Amino acid sequence: MSYGVPGCVFKGPRSLLPHASAPTGAAADFSHVGCRCRDWVTCRACSWGVPEDEGVWMEDWDASLVDAKNAAESAAAMPLFRTLLEACRSEAGCPGILAEETMPHLLDVAILIGNAELARSCARHCNCFPLRRWRFQDFVRITIIDERCVRTEIREKDVLVAALAAGLALETLIFLNDGRAQWDDWCGVLTSTSLAEAIVLSGDAELWRRVQSLQLQLGPWPTHKAQNHMALFLLEPAGSQVRLSPELLHRAKMAGLTLSSFRWDRPEVRLECTRCRREHPQDWYASVLDLAIVFGQSDCARLCGAMDIKATKLTLKASLEAMPLVWDNNVACWCGRNDWRPVDAWSGSCASFPERQAAATEALRAALQMSFRQVACSAGFGLFQALRSWARGKRVPADLVKLVLTFAAERPSLASAFAGREAEFNSLGHWWEESDHQDPQSPQPVAKGAASCVQAESVGVPDMHSAGAAAASSNEARTQPDSTTEKESGPDQNSTSDLLAAIRNSKSDNPPLSGDGVVIFRLGRWATSNLEEINTVLFDATGPLRLLHRRVLEAGCEVAPEWSPARALFVPLTQPQLQELLHGNMYELGKLHVLALESDGKLIKDAFNRAIPRKVRPKLRRETLRMDEEEQGAPDDEPLLVLEGGVQTDSSMGYPVYAGLP
C-alpha cells in the first residue's frame, strides 16, 4: 500500500469482531463515583455513543478510556496505520484501499488519538460507527472547594472533541454517584449535571471555543428539579468570601443554559441571635438572582434580570430590607427575640444594604428593558406604520411612542414580586433608557448612546445619524418642502424630523441601508473546503470577532441559531424578522452567507487574513439583490450591494443602534 501497488485492500485487523456480535470480556473496575455497569447494561452515566444497530463492536469495547487510548496510540504509530490514516485524511485514495468493514476501526483510532479533523474525515466514509462504552467520569471530574463552590474539570479534551466531531452522542451523559462518595450530600443534588453542561461550566474558554466551532446542537438543555445545587457551579472564591463568577454566568447565558432553574437549596446557614448569641441553623434556598443580590453584584444581577428569573421568598427581603438579613423572621429564640444574623463563612459574603438594593435595581431595570425590547421587536414596526399614517407629515412626539410601547410591554415576574414597593428603588429612573452607571467589569456592557437615539428606536426606525446617513437625510429634507407650518425645536422635534426624512427616503427609488447598515456578505470559493477554519474564526466569541458576538448576545439573540439558513448572524435578528427579510425571494441566504454591519466587513476580512493561509483563504464579498428574470442579463459591472430600506432587525427596533466598531 505504501508503494501504491494496485489491488491491495486493507480489510481490518483479525481481532475485529463481526458486526453485531456479542461483546466479550469483563468490565474494568472503576471508582464508586460514576458508572459501574458491566456487560450490555448501560446507565445514564455511560453510553455506546450511537444505537447498537448502527455500530460495530470494538474488541476492547469495555476498556477504560486510558487503556483504549494507549492501545489506539500504539496502533496509530505503526507504519500501516499511519498510511491508512493519511489516506483517510486526504480522502483521495481512501475508497480504493480500505474495505467498508474496516472504516469503524479506523474511526475508533482517530477518535482515541484525539484528532478531530481525521475523525470527521473517517466518519464521512463510515456506514457503521465503533461501539465502545463511554463514561461520564472519564471526561469530567467534579470537585468541591471549601464546601462553598463546585468546579468541573474536563479531562481528555482532545478525545472528547474528536468524538463529538465524529457524531457520537456523548453530550447527554449524566453525572452519577452510587451513594458512597465522601461528599454524598452534594452528589445527591448534582446527579442531573450533563456532560454538555459540565463543558460550559468548566471555565475552559478554549475548550468551549472548540466545541462551538463544531456547530453541534447541544440542547435542549434540561430544566433542573426544585432541589439542586447547580448555582454552586457559578460561584468562585474571592479571598475569604465567595462571589458569582461573571465570566461563567455570561458563558452559561450565551450557551442557553436554563439558569432560571439553577438553585442553591438547603445549605443550612448558621444564624446567631442578636441578643443572646445562640446559634440556630436555618434551611433556605436561593436562585442565581438571589445570590447576585445578596452578594451585591450589580453586573450579575443585570444578567439575571434580562433572563427574567422568577423571584423567591428571599428576593424581596434581600433587596429591600436592611441588616440583619434574616431568612425567616417567624423563628424565635428562647430569649424571645426573632432577629438573627449569619455567623458562618457566608456572613462575610453578604453585601451591605445599599449594595444589595443597587443590585436589585439593576436586575429590575434589565427585566423591564428586556420586556420593552421584546414588544418593540414584535409591535414596533406596526406602530411605526400606524404613526406614519396618523402623522401625515407632521412631527410625532417620541414620548408618546415610548409610552405606548411601555404600556404594551408584558410585566416581568420580577416587577410583580416588587409590586407596591417600586418607590423604594430610587435610582430606577427612566428604566427604558440604558443604564449610565455600567460596571466596567460587567460581562454584558450596555450600549452607549442609547438615550440619544431612544426616540428613533422606540418606533422601530433606525437613527439615521448613527449609520452615517445624516447628510443624505438632511439634504433630502431641504429639497422637499415640509408639510407643516409649525415652528418647533428641541431634541424630540429634531429626532422626529429625521424620522420623517427617513420615511420620505423609504419611498424613493433608491432606498438607503437600514439605520445600522445591515448587509449580506458571501464567502468565496474556498469556503466549502475550509469550513473548520472558517467556523473557528466566525464562532470564536473571545477572538478577533468578539465585539460582533457581544453585540448579538447582549441583545438576547444567537450568532448561529438552528432556524437560520445563514452561516452566521452578526446582527441581532429574530426568526420572524429573518422570514420577513427572505419574503418575496428578493434575498438568498445559505451556509456561505453572513449577515453583518457594513462596517464589519474589514474586521471579518482581517480575522480571515490572520487565521487562514492565503492560498485557501475565502474572499468576502457583499451579496447582491436577486434580480428578476428580465434583469438577469445585466452586465457584470453591476454593484455587488443593492441598498435596501426597511430591513428591521433587533438593533433597530427597541435595541441600540450600532454606529460601528471603535
LUMKEDO-314806 format. One line per 3 residues: number of its first residue (from 0); their letters; for each residue x, y, z of C-alpha. Coordinates in steps of 0.02 Angstrom, whole numbers, always signed. Example, Ala and Ser with C-alpha at 12.3 -4.5 7.8 and 13.67 -1.06 7.14 Angstrom:
BEGIN
0	as	+615:-225:+390; +684:-53:+357;
//
This chain:
BEGIN
0	msy	+0:+0:+0; +140:+120:+42; +215:+96:-131;
3	gvp	+49:+109:-220; +36:-73:-275; -135:-91:-359;
6	gcv	-260:-214:-289; -206:-200:-108; -355:-175:+7;
9	fkg	-350:-166:+197; -490:-269:+275; -454:-236:+456;
12	prs	-366:-325:+598; -400:-508:+626; -463:-474:+800;
15	llp	-601:-359:+740; -767:-435:+790; -903:-457:+658;
18	has	-1048:-338:+653; -1172:-351:+797; -1080:-495:+880;
21	apt	-1094:-513:+1068; -960:-418:+1164; -843:-522:+1270;
24	gaa	-730:-489:+1416; -754:-417:+1589; -777:-234:+1625;
27	adf	-639:-140:+1715; -663:-90:+1896; -694:+96:+1918;
30	shv	-716:+220:+2059; -877:+220:+2157; -918:+392:+2087;
33	gcr	-984:+361:+1912; -1035:+217:+1802; -1002:+38:+1860;
36	crd	-1101:-51:+1726; -1048:-220:+1656; -1093:-322:+1504;
39	wvt	-1226:-242:+1395; -1305:-142:+1535; -1297:+47:+1520;
42	cra	-1346:+187:+1637; -1366:+375:+1624; -1180:+396:+1653;
45	csw	-1123:+286:+1509; -1166:+264:+1327; -1112:+173:+1168;
48	gvp	-1112:+339:+1076; -1234:+275:+942; -1376:+148:+939;
51	ede	-1314:-31:+940; -1390:-71:+770; -1287:+69:+692;
54	gvw	-1116:+12:+753; -984:-122:+759; -917:-185:+925;
57	med	-735:-149:+959; -626:-285:+1036; -591:-182:+1193;
60	wda	-768:-114:+1198; -773:-105:+1389; -597:-46:+1424;
63	slv	-562:+112:+1520; -531:+266:+1416; -348:+271:+1468;
66	dak	-318:+91:+1413; -412:+114:+1250; -317:+275:+1214;
69	naa	-148:+191:+1244; -194:+48:+1127; -251:+169:+992;
72	esa	-92:+272:+1004; +12:+113:+986; -87:+62:+833;
75	aam	-76:+235:+755; +115:+229:+772; +127:+76:+658;
78	plf	+178:+115:+477; +24:+29:+406; -96:+129:+512;
81	rtl	-4:+290:+475; -28:+258:+289; -212:+217:+312;
84	lea	-244:+369:+419; -157:+482:+294; -267:+408:+157;
87	crs	-422:+449:+260; -357:+623:+294; -326:+661:+110;
90	eag	-485:+569:+54; -401:+542:-114; -369:+354:-114;
93	cpg	-473:+311:+36; -612:+212:-51; -488:+111:-153;
96	ila	-376:+42:-16; -496:+24:+129; -635:-102:+144;
99	eet	-801:-44:+212; -792:-156:+365; -628:-80:+424;
102	mph	-683:+102:+425; -762:+92:+601; -597:+30:+670;
105	lld	-500:+174:+592; -631:+296:+655; -610:+224:+829;
108	vai	-422:+251:+819; -444:+429:+754; -559:+472:+899;
111	lig	-448:+395:+1033; -292:+485:+973; -390:+648:+984;
114	nae	-381:+703:+802; -547:+791:+769; -511:+829:+586;
117	lar	-462:+649:+549; -612:+583:+646; -729:+691:+544;
120	sca	-649:+630:+381; -666:+448:+433; -846:+474:+488;
123	rhc	-893:+533:+314; -842:+362:+243; -918:+256:+383;
126	ncf	-1081:+164:+366; -1062:+99:+544; -986:+178:+699;
129	plr	-871:+97:+827; -961:+35:+982; -874:+55:+1149;
132	rwr	-926:+113:+1321; -903:+299:+1352; -915:+352:+1533;
135	fqd	-951:+522:+1609; -812:+506:+1739; -684:+477:+1601;
138	fvr	-711:+656:+1540; -770:+754:+1692; -707:+771:+1870;
141	iti	-818:+868:+1992; -738:+937:+2149; -797:+1038:+2299;
144	ide	-696:+1192:+2352; -712:+1236:+2537; -891:+1170:+2537;
147	rcv	-943:+1330:+2451; -905:+1308:+2266; -917:+1166:+2140;
150	rte	-793:+1151:+1998; -791:+1040:+1844; -627:+987:+1766;
153	ire	-635:+920:+1588; -511:+781:+1554; -459:+702:+1388;
156	kdv	-514:+858:+1296; -445:+805:+1126; -533:+637:+1133;
159	lva	-696:+722:+1185; -689:+849:+1043; -645:+713:+916;
162	ala	-790:+604:+975; -912:+750:+961; -842:+795:+789;
165	agl	-869:+617:+729; -1052:+625:+780; -1055:+522:+940;
168	ale	-1194:+574:+1059; -1096:+598:+1219; -1164:+767:+1272;
171	tli	-1311:+685:+1361; -1205:+583:+1483; -1254:+622:+1663;
174	fln	-1152:+631:+1823; -1193:+481:+1933; -1150:+433:+2112;
177	dgr	-1189:+268:+2194; -1206:+347:+2367; -1035:+304:+2439;
180	aqw	-944:+465:+2399; -873:+566:+2542; -974:+716:+2487;
183	ddw	-1134:+617:+2463; -1243:+762:+2522; -1184:+863:+2373;
186	cgv	-1186:+720:+2247; -1369:+687:+2279; -1420:+851:+2201;
189	lts	-1287:+856:+2064; -1340:+697:+1976; -1433:+794:+1842;
192	tsl	-1273:+877:+1777; -1245:+829:+1596; -1080:+821:+1503;
195	aea	-1130:+969:+1394; -1169:+1074:+1549; -1003:+1022:+1626;
198	ivl	-911:+1086:+1472; -998:+1255:+1482; -974:+1271:+1671;
201	sgd	-793:+1213:+1672; -725:+1387:+1641; -615:+1321:+1500;
204	ael	-638:+1455:+1367; -527:+1367:+1240; -624:+1204:+1253;
207	wrr	-789:+1296:+1236; -724:+1383:+1081; -675:+1216:+1004;
210	vqs	-846:+1141:+1042; -932:+1294:+971; -833:+1278:+808;
213	lql	-911:+1105:+782; -1084:+1187:+770; -1166:+1048:+869;
216	qlg	-1342:+1052:+938; -1306:+1028:+1123; -1481:+1071:+1181;
219	pwp	-1618:+1066:+1228; -1546:+1099:+1400; -1632:+1013:+1547;
222	thk	-1737:+1106:+1673; -1675:+1052:+1843; -1786:+997:+1985;
225	aqn	-1831:+1113:+2129; -1694:+1047:+2244; -1524:+1063:+2163;
228	hma	-1355:+1142:+2193; -1323:+1194:+2013; -1295:+1375:+2063;
231	lfl	-1137:+1321:+2154; -1054:+1292:+1985; -1064:+1480:+1956;
234	lep	-977:+1529:+2119; -794:+1569:+2141; -688:+1605:+2295;
237	ags	-640:+1786:+2324; -519:+1780:+2470; -618:+1736:+2624;
240	qvr	-780:+1774:+2533; -873:+1696:+2387; -944:+1779:+2233;
243	lsp	-1036:+1736:+2073; -917:+1720:+1926; -971:+1849:+1795;
246	ell	-874:+1754:+1661; -958:+1587:+1697; -1128:+1668:+1712;
249	hra	-1106:+1756:+1547; -1047:+1597:+1459; -1192:+1498:+1531;
252	kma	-1312:+1628:+1465; -1226:+1625:+1295; -1244:+1437:+1287;
255	glt	-1429:+1447:+1332; -1424:+1350:+1495; -1586:+1356:+1593;
258	lss	-1515:+1468:+1729; -1690:+1504:+1792; -1693:+1327:+1865;
261	frw	-1521:+1340:+1947; -1540:+1338:+2136; -1440:+1330:+2295;
264	drp	-1550:+1230:+2411; -1536:+1199:+2598; -1354:+1235:+2639;
267	evr	-1402:+1257:+2824; -1340:+1434:+2852; -1297:+1460:+3035;
270	lec	-1384:+1608:+3113; -1349:+1691:+3280; -1474:+1778:+3392;
273	trc	-1434:+1963:+3404; -1467:+1963:+3593; -1408:+1801:+3672;
276	rre	-1288:+1744:+3533; -1372:+1574:+3523; -1344:+1488:+3356;
279	hpq	-1487:+1419:+3252; -1463:+1327:+3085; -1585:+1387:+2954;
282	dwy	-1625:+1299:+2791; -1657:+1410:+2640; -1642:+1408:+2453;
285	asv	-1590:+1542:+2332; -1592:+1568:+2144; -1447:+1639:+2044;
288	ldl	-1534:+1808:+2051; -1545:+1797:+2241; -1359:+1761:+2253;
291	aiv	-1317:+1908:+2141; -1421:+2023:+2252; -1358:+1952:+2418;
294	fgq	-1177:+1972:+2359; -1214:+2147:+2292; -1153:+2106:+2115;
297	sdc	-1244:+2227:+2001; -1166:+2158:+1841; -1226:+1981:+1877;
300	arl	-1395:+2045:+1936; -1414:+2135:+1770; -1383:+1973:+1675;
303	cga	-1509:+1880:+1783; -1639:+2016:+1763; -1629:+2005:+1574;
306	mdi	-1667:+1819:+1588; -1823:+1856:+1691; -1779:+1734:+1830;
309	kat	-1928:+1717:+1946; -1917:+1790:+2119; -1913:+1681:+2275;
312	klt	-1958:+1715:+2456; -1781:+1778:+2482; -1780:+1903:+2337;
315	lka	-1887:+2038:+2417; -1801:+2026:+2586; -1626:+2029:+2513;
318	sle	-1668:+2178:+2402; -1765:+2297:+2513; -1731:+2251:+2695;
321	amp	-1582:+2312:+2795; -1474:+2202:+2903; -1488:+2085:+2988;
324	lvw	-1531:+1986:+2833; -1648:+1854:+2904; -1722:+1714:+2802;
327	dnn	-1868:+1677:+2919; -1922:+1807:+3047; -2052:+1687:+3120;
330	vac	-1917:+1583:+3206; -1899:+1650:+3384; -1754:+1618:+3502;
333	wcg	-1783:+1555:+3680; -1747:+1731:+3742; -1897:+1796:+3646;
336	rnd	-1806:+1888:+3506; -1827:+1840:+3324; -1684:+1942:+3249;
339	wrp	-1548:+1831:+3177; -1387:+1864:+3083; -1274:+1745:+2986;
342	vda	-1114:+1697:+3076; -1038:+1561:+2967; -921:+1576:+2819;
345	wsg	-1059:+1656:+2716; -1083:+1804:+2831; -935:+1897:+2757;
348	sca	-1001:+1874:+2581; -1166:+1963:+2613; -1161:+2140:+2545;
351	sfp	-1222:+2295:+2633; -1399:+2355:+2611; -1358:+2494:+2483;
354	erq	-1259:+2369:+2377; -1399:+2242:+2382; -1528:+2374:+2339;
357	aaa	-1421:+2435:+2193; -1403:+2257:+2126; -1592:+2229:+2139;
360	tea	-1621:+2393:+2048; -1510:+2339:+1904; -1598:+2171:+1894;
363	lra	-1769:+2255:+1889; -1709:+2381:+1760; -1640:+2242:+1648;
366	alq	-1802:+2143:+1662; -1907:+2294:+1612; -1790:+2340:+1470;
369	msf	-1796:+2163:+1401; -1985:+2165:+1405; -1982:+2334:+1318;
372	rqv	-1865:+2268:+1183; -1973:+2116:+1152; -2129:+2220:+1123;
375	acs	-2028:+2339:+1013; -1974:+2191:+906; -2150:+2121:+890;
378	agf	-2253:+2281:+881; -2128:+2417:+838; -2146:+2406:+651;
381	glf	-2336:+2402:+659; -2335:+2551:+775; -2221:+2641:+654;
384	qal	-2341:+2609:+510; -2488:+2671:+613; -2398:+2830:+665;
387	rsw	-2340:+2855:+488; -2521:+2858:+431; -2579:+2960:+579;
390	arg	-2446:+3094:+571; -2475:+3140:+387; -2308:+3227:+377;
393	krv	-2316:+3313:+546; -2197:+3284:+688; -2237:+3138:+804;
396	pad	-2198:+3156:+990; -2070:+3022:+1029; -2125:+3016:+1210;
399	lvk	-2296:+2959:+1151; -2217:+2815:+1057; -2118:+2761:+1210;
402	lvl	-2272:+2774:+1318; -2372:+2660:+1203; -2233:+2531:+1199;
405	tfa	-2210:+2532:+1387; -2396:+2501:+1413; -2392:+2361:+1284;
408	aer	-2241:+2277:+1364; -2277:+2122:+1468; -2248:+2144:+1654;
411	psl	-2096:+2038:+1703; -2111:+1921:+1850; -1980:+2018:+1948;
414	asa	-2084:+2177:+1936; -2234:+2080:+2001; -2132:+2022:+2151;
417	fag	-2090:+2202:+2194; -2269:+2263:+2168; -2313:+2402:+2289;
420	rea	-2132:+2440:+2334; -2069:+2513:+2171; -2044:+2683:+2254;
423	efn	-1902:+2611:+2358; -1797:+2591:+2200; -1744:+2772:+2197;
426	slg	-1613:+2751:+2060; -1727:+2658:+1939; -1772:+2819:+1847;
429	hww	-1821:+2804:+1665; -1798:+2616:+1654; -1825:+2611:+1465;
432	ees	-1660:+2705:+1445; -1499:+2606:+1459; -1406:+2619:+1623;
435	dhq	-1269:+2751:+1628; -1179:+2678:+1780; -1120:+2518:+1700;
438	dpq	-995:+2417:+1799; -832:+2412:+1698; -809:+2231:+1749;
441	spq	-980:+2182:+1683; -976:+2043:+1555; -1128:+2118:+1469;
444	pva	-1099:+2304:+1443; -1245:+2411:+1395; -1229:+2500:+1228;
447	kga	-1184:+2683:+1246; -1281:+2824:+1171; -1449:+2742:+1197;
450	asc	-1525:+2899:+1269; -1485:+2999:+1114; -1567:+2878:+995;
453	vqa	-1710:+2811:+1101; -1836:+2914:+1004; -1796:+2827:+841;
456	esv	-1778:+2656:+923; -1949:+2662:+1001; -2041:+2662:+836;
459	gvp	-1931:+2534:+753; -1844:+2659:+637; -1653:+2666:+649;
462	dmh	-1567:+2828:+696; -1502:+2889:+530; -1360:+2988:+612;
465	sag	-1287:+2830:+688; -1270:+2748:+519; -1184:+2893:+437;
468	aaa	-1337:+2942:+336; -1374:+3108:+420; -1310:+3209:+274;
471	ass	-1420:+3119:+149; -1571:+3139:+262; -1542:+3325:+288;
474	nea	-1514:+3357:+102; -1673:+3265:+59; -1766:+3367:+188;
477	rtq	-1705:+3529:+109; -1761:+3482:-66; -1937:+3437:-13;
480	pds	-2048:+3564:+75; -2111:+3520:+246; -2298:+3498:+251;
483	tte	-2315:+3575:+422; -2302:+3759:+466; -2268:+3728:+649;
486	kes	-2108:+3802:+719; -2044:+3678:+846; -1873:+3648:+918;
489	gpd	-1788:+3533:+1042; -1712:+3358:+1039; -1878:+3267:+1016;
492	qns	-1927:+3376:+868; -1757:+3355:+786; -1766:+3167:+804;
495	tsd	-1941:+3158:+733; -1884:+3268:+588; -1752:+3139:+548;
498	lla	-1886:+3006:+566; -1999:+3089:+437; -1849:+3113:+323;
501	air	-1816:+2926:+337; -1998:+2892:+293; -1984:+3000:+137;
504	nsk	-1822:+2915:+90; -1905:+2745:+105; -2022:+2794:-37;
507	sdn	-1883:+2842:-158; -1821:+2732:-299; -1653:+2702:-214;
510	ppl	-1693:+2668:-32; -1549:+2685:+92; -1475:+2550:+202;
513	sgd	-1560:+2513:+366; -1503:+2632:+501; -1371:+2512:+566;
516	gvv	-1305:+2470:+392; -1352:+2285:+382; -1279:+2196:+229;
519	ifr	-1262:+2017:+169; -1086:+1951:+142; -1045:+1796:+40;
522	lgr	-894:+1684:+70; -789:+1644:-83; -745:+1482:-172;
525	wat	-627:+1412:-40; -761:+1416:+95; -828:+1240:+68;
528	snl	-656:+1160:+85; -605:+1254:+243; -763:+1251:+347;
531	eei	-673:+1206:+509; -550:+1351:+495; -690:+1470:+445;
534	ntv	-800:+1412:+589; -655:+1434:+710; -640:+1616:+657;
537	lfd	-825:+1656:+646; -883:+1571:+806; -740:+1614:+923;
540	atg	-830:+1726:+1048; -664:+1776:+1127; -564:+1802:+967;
543	plr	-549:+1945:+844; -738:+1946:+814; -781:+1956:+1000;
546	llh	-861:+2127:+980; -980:+2059:+848; -1027:+1913:+961;
549	rrv	-1053:+2029:+1109; -1169:+2139:+1006; -1283:+1992:+966;
552	lea	-1276:+1910:+1136; -1313:+2071:+1229; -1474:+2083:+1129;
555	gce	-1526:+1909:+1184; -1501:+1830:+1012; -1388:+1696:+940;
558	vap	-1249:+1703:+811; -1294:+1535:+732; -1473:+1487:+779;
561	ews	-1546:+1325:+712; -1679:+1413:+609; -1557:+1523:+515;
564	par	-1502:+1466:+342; -1352:+1583:+351; -1181:+1536:+415;
567	alf	-1181:+1674:+548; -1289:+1819:+603; -1184:+1961:+673;
570	vpl	-1336:+2074:+693; -1473:+2041:+821; -1610:+1954:+722;
573	tqp	-1763:+1852:+768; -1841:+1714:+665; -1994:+1816:+611;
576	qlq	-1882:+1958:+555; -1773:+1841:+453; -1928:+1767:+371;
579	ell	-1986:+1943:+329; -1816:+1979:+252; -1825:+1823:+144;
582	hgn	-2007:+1852:+97; -2030:+1877:-89; -1866:+1788:-135;
585	mye	-1777:+1955:-151; -1634:+1893:-43; -1550:+1725:-41;
588	lgk	-1465:+1656:+114; -1364:+1497:+130; -1220:+1424:+228;
591	lhv	-1100:+1536:+132; -1186:+1697:+186; -1150:+1807:+337;
594	lal	-1262:+1949:+397; -1166:+2091:+474; -1150:+2279:+476;
597	esd	-1068:+2362:+327; -928:+2421:+440; -894:+2243:+500;
600	gkl	-826:+2188:+331; -648:+2247:+364; -645:+2165:+536;
603	ikd	-702:+1997:+466; -576:+2006:+323; -435:+2046:+443;
606	afn	-484:+1898:+552; -478:+1783:+400; -310:+1855:+347;
609	rai	-231:+1817:+516; -303:+1641:+538; -314:+1563:+363;
612	prk	-171:+1541:+238; -184:+1649:+84; -196:+1505:-40;
615	vrp	-354:+1435:+40; -424:+1595:+113; -605:+1631:+59;
618	klr	-644:+1802:-8; -782:+1904:+71; -900:+1992:-48;
621	ret	-1063:+2083:-23; -1211:+1989:-91; -1321:+2068:-223;
624	lrm	-1508:+2083:-229; -1587:+1939:-325; -1641:+2009:-495;
627	dee	-1799:+1972:-592; -1793:+1862:-747; -1785:+2010:-866;
630	eqg	-1638:+2082:-769; -1533:+1925:-760; -1438:+1977:-913;
633	apd	-1368:+2132:-828; -1183:+2166:-858; -1052:+2104:-737;
636	dep	-1010:+2279:-678; -1174:+2292:-581; -1144:+2341:-399;
639	llv	-1115:+2196:-279; -1226:+2276:-148; -1401:+2342:-178;
642	leg	-1455:+2464:-45; -1613:+2411:+42; -1729:+2503:+160;
645	gvq	-1841:+2445:+299; -1743:+2289:+348; -1797:+2285:+529;
648	tds	-1678:+2198:+649; -1666:+2192:+838; -1535:+2328:+827;
651	smg	-1660:+2448:+751; -1821:+2408:+844; -1802:+2438:+1028;
654	ypv	-1617:+2399:+1028; -1469:+2520:+1025; -1411:+2572:+852;
657	yag	-1232:+2518:+824; -1130:+2655:+743; -984:+2539:+702;
660	lp	-838:+2466:+796; -707:+2580:+876;
//
